[in-house]
Structures are given as C-alpha cells and as structure tokens.
C-alpha cells in the first residue's frame, strides 16, 4: 500500500515520509491539491491519504470531496491535517469526507497509530468488497441455475403432455366400450387409471403454470369482469366435491360490488384452487365461505375462509413457498404437489395484488387477497397496495 502526502511545506513532507517509511509504507508526495488529485487517479496503489487542509488551488476539504465523489473502485482512507482545531472546523472536515483529523503540531507516535487504524479500516473495506463480489457471483449462479431448472421443468412437462393425452384417449375409448366389451373389474381398473391420468395432468399443468409465471411468460388477458361470474364458474367445477362432503358453502358478495380489472380465467384458477384446498381439509358437514368488499385505493378485498384443521403458526410464513406442504399426517392423506398456493400467490401478484393467511389450529383458515377494481384504464394505471395496516379492514 502507498500513502499519499499532500502538503505545501517541505519540512512536513519529510516528517510524514519518515513516519510512513518507518511503518514500511511507500510515500508519494504532492505539493498541492491538483498534483495530489492527479497522483491519486494515476496510482491505484495509493489507498491512504494524509492531506493538509490549507493548500494553494484545491484545498484539503475540496480534495476530500473529490475523492469521495469519484473514487468508486477502491476505498481511500483520508486523514485531514490542519492547524484548525475548533470543533466546528473538525465537523466541517469530516463532512467533506475525511475519515480522521489530526491537528498541527501533531504528535509523531499518535500519527503512526492513526495510520495503522486507517490500514485496518482499508483491510476491512477490501474484505467487504470481496465478499460482496463473491455474493454477486453466487447470486448470479443461482439465477442461472433457477432459469435452467425452469426451462427443464417446462420442457419435460411439454414432452409429457403428448403421450399423456394419447393414454387418456386410449383409456376413454376402452372404458366407453368402443374397443370391445369390458368386465366390471376391468371397468374399475380403467376408472382408477382415468383418475390418475387426471391427477398427473393437473400436476403437469401446475408445473407449466409455475414455470411460466416465474419466467414472466404467463400471458394475461385483463378485462372488466364481475367477481360473481368467476365464482360461479369455479363452483361449477367443485359442485360434486362440495356435495360429496356435505359442505355448507356461503358467499357474501354485495350486489353493488364494483367490477374487477382482471384476467378472468386466471382468477377462476385462483378461486378454484383456494376453495378446493379448503375442501381437502374441511371435515364432512363443515363450512366454506367467500366474502368481498371494496377497499380504499381502488382494490377489492376477497376472503376464502373454512372450518378445517388449520395451519400451524410456524408454517404460516412458508405456506406460499413452492412444494410446501403442511407437516401434519392428515395432509398426506389428501395428497397434492404443494404448488397450488405458490401459483395462486404469483397470479395475484401479476394483478398487482397481495395475499396473506390467518389460521388457528382446529378452527380453520382464512385467505385474504386483493384484486384491482375496473377503472376504465389500461393495466399500466395500476398501483399496488400493501396489506400492511389493513388487518382490521381485512377481517
């Protein structure tokens, strides 16, 4: 490391140079601020500067500001040397960018210690910079690996779709009797195969949706839509499942609720996923409800609540993570990939909305999310609203 000495007094030069050499540092001398600045720019080995405040042309305070404003590639530790000893002057020097301040006439041993302190600070800054660069490289590597993973999932999912469609059609043909008579036992096995084909199709679709959402390639068709229309479509898909478990379904949607500005197909997917998720964990004759109310900020607050088994408090923060499944034996009985809620969250975020969950073990769960109202404008006019501070309203 080199130390720059900037002072217009030759005697001070010699004293400071001797001090640096005693500490095994090479000294570079400058007689004025402009000369000092040129040396700093030209020599990357200069890391510590001892600068006199009063110099012709560019003074020490101005030189400090130039160093702080332009030396981004390496940290320069600056000791300002001056006869100004008043507190106001010291503050002014530190505000200009000095790291330390030594008043003339200075103590030789004290100056040596201050130089060594500067060396420690420079070492720490260098280590921090190296750690930051290493972190950047590792982060970039993770981004590349994540993109590679998403591409792999997308390719594999697409490749699985074609043979799965052929299998589905073949099973349907055989089960429908078009390939000849089948026995009752054969029909049972074919029905089992059909159910598993549907399950596999759902898994592939979830993987494809998540891959597109993460890559920002999910196409959204935003339009003016009534929430009730989306709910009716979702319930048409789930009617049989609700009936099989004798679940009471309630909805509280005001007749004058403002229309939404959404992709209706994707919001049907969100509502279907949340209600289907609730059905899995609600006991027979349980209850599921959906409510909707306008919020300030041109958003609609929607909630899907159930009287199911609930979610453990320690898992609430990770419930929307990919492949996350609640660590409870019952959840294994209902199955699932753990992708549904992650997809729901990403779709809602694509609508500039937010989602959160409240739950109590043994009493049920409530999912709250926001969607934008129709305002007669394009999507660029959206403004995201946070749920922070809205907890009272969201109940």
Order of alpha helices (4+ residues) and beta strands (2+ residues): beta-alpha-beta-alpha-beta-alpha-beta-alpha-beta-alpha-alpha-beta-alpha-beta-beta-alpha-beta-beta-alpha-alpha-beta-beta-alpha
